[in-house]
Amino acid sequence: MKMKLILILLFIINPLSDNYLLIAESEINEKIEDKLTKNDQYFDKKLESFFKNYVTSNQIAVQNAEDGLIYHEYLEFLLHNGAGLNKIDENKQTKEIREELEIIDLNNESGIKNLFYKIVSPVVQKFKEELSKEEYEDELILEISKNKPSQYDNIDIALLINWLVHKYDPNDFNRPFLKKFVILFIFIQLELN
């Protein structure tokens, strides 16, 4: 239902523009949210809040900074300092986050890779022709859709972080897909596992 409202609004606001990347990302985001909220309807919000609290409490980013800047600053911090330098408080909230990630099979690298591939690949196939046009192309989404999780077992996360920092500016990280990718693919793997 949420996806249909977003699509209707897109066409009402700008009916002459076919922004296929935005449409595809909306569909991908809805499916990721469905997975995250399978057992707890607020888990996606809790996870994002947990991430932001971690980043701001460890002074990686300023507390009242714009969302995109918080995500970009976190990646820049990792690029220059590596992961695991800051301690995650082992409290009730951390325990609940870890338990929920385990329940929805996102507590390990293979579960996270499978999630992205299984969600992104069919959406890219659906919009294959449109998304291959230069104005709609997003390399991250296209690469996720092309490579089965077993094909990138030895992904160098440091190179991925470097690429993300240089490919996207802080404003790009206001896109819900990039936020989810940073939290799930980078933060959970490096800080919570």
N, C-alpha and C positions, 0 to 999 in steps of 0.2 A: 504494500500500500504506500509506504514511504517513497519507494522508488518511482511509482506512478505519479505521485504528486510532484516530485522533483522534475521528472520529464515534462509534465504538463506545464509547470512553471517556466522551464527552459524555452519551450516553444511559444508560450504566451509572451514572455519578455522579449525574445528575439527570434521570431519565426523565420526570418530569412537566413539565419546562420545555422549551419549544421555543425555544432561543436561535438564531434564524435568522441574525442578524448574525454570531455566532461561527462558525456552520457555513459561511456564505458567505465570510467572511474566511479561514477555513482552506482552503477550496477555491482562493480567489484566491492565497493565499500559496504553496500547493503549486505552482501553475502558474508563478508568478513565479520560485520557486526552480528549477523545471525549466528555465526559460529561462536563468537565471544560471549553472546548473551544466551546461549543455549540453556544453561542452568541458572543463571543469575541475570535478570534483565538489566541490571546496572553495572555489570562487570566491565564493559568497555569504558565506562566513565571512571570507575574505580581504578582501572589499570592506567588510564591516562593521567589521572590525578596522582597516583603513586609515582609515575615517571616524573611528572613536573616537580613534585615534592622532593624527589631524589636529586634532581638537577639543581634546584634552587637551594636546598638545604646544604648541599655540598659546594655551593658558590660557583657552580659551573656557569650559571646564567642568573641574571637579576630576577628577583621574584615577580615583579610586575611587568616583565618584558612581554612583547607580543609572542604568541605561540610559535610562529615560524622561526623567530630568533632563538627561542629556547631550544628547539630541535636542532637548529644549525649550530648553535654554541656547543651543545652536547657532542655533536659529531666532530667539531673542531677540537674540542677538549680531548676526545679519544684519539684523534689524528696526531696530536702533539704529545700526549701523556700516556696513552694506552688505557686499557680497561682495568677495572678492579682496584684502582687507587683509592677510591672512596668506598666506605663501608655502608652496606645496606643494613639498617637497623633490623635485627631479628626480633620483630615484635608481632603482635597478633595480626596486624594488617598484612605484613609480609607473609606470614604463614597462610593466611586466607588466600592471598594472591597466588602463591605457589600451589596450594591445593586445587584451586579452580583451574589453573593452567594444566595441572596434571589430569583433572577430570575431562577437560576438553582436548587433551592430547597436544598441548602446545608448550609443554615443559621441556621439550628437547628439539634439537636441530632438525631432525627428520620430520617431526610433526609440523613444524613451522614451514619447512620447505614444501611439504605436501599440501599444506593449506594454501599457500600462495599459488602453486602450480595448478591445483584442482579448481581454484576459483578464477584465476586470471586467464588461463589458457582458453576455456570455452567462451569467455567474453571477447577475447581478442579474435578468436575464430569467427564469432558472430559479426564483428566489425572489421574483419581482416583488410578488406580493400580500402576502407575509409581510413583506418589507422596507419596504413602504410604510406599515406600521403605525408609529405614533409611537415605541413602545418599542424598535423595532429600527432605526429610521432613522439612517443615517449620511450626512450631506450630501455629504461628499467622495466616497464610493463611488457614491452616486446620481448626482452631477454628472458623474463620469468616465464612467459608463455611458450617460448621455444625450447627451453631446456628442462627436461624431466629432472626431478630432484637427484636421481642417481648420477646424472651427468655432471653435476657440480658439487660432488662430495668434498673436493679439496679446495673449496672457495677460500681465497685469501681475504678474510674480513677486513684487514687493514687496507688492502687495495680497494675494496668496495667502499669503505668509509671515505678514503681519499677521493674516489670518483664522485661520490655523493656530494661531498663538500665543494668540489670544483665544478660539478655539473649544475647544481641547483643553488640559487641564492636563497637567503633567509625567507623571502616572501613565498617562494615555492613550497616551503614546508608548512604553509597554511593549508595546503591541499590535504584533505583527509587521508588519501591513499599513502602519501609520503609519511604522514604522521604514524599511521598504522605500521608501515614498513619499518620505520626507525624503532618503534616500540617493540614490535614482535621479532623482527629479524636481527636487530642489533642489540637493543637494551636487554631483552630477556635472555638471549644467548650469552652475552658478555657479563651481565651483572647478576642475573637471577639463577643461572644454571651452574 
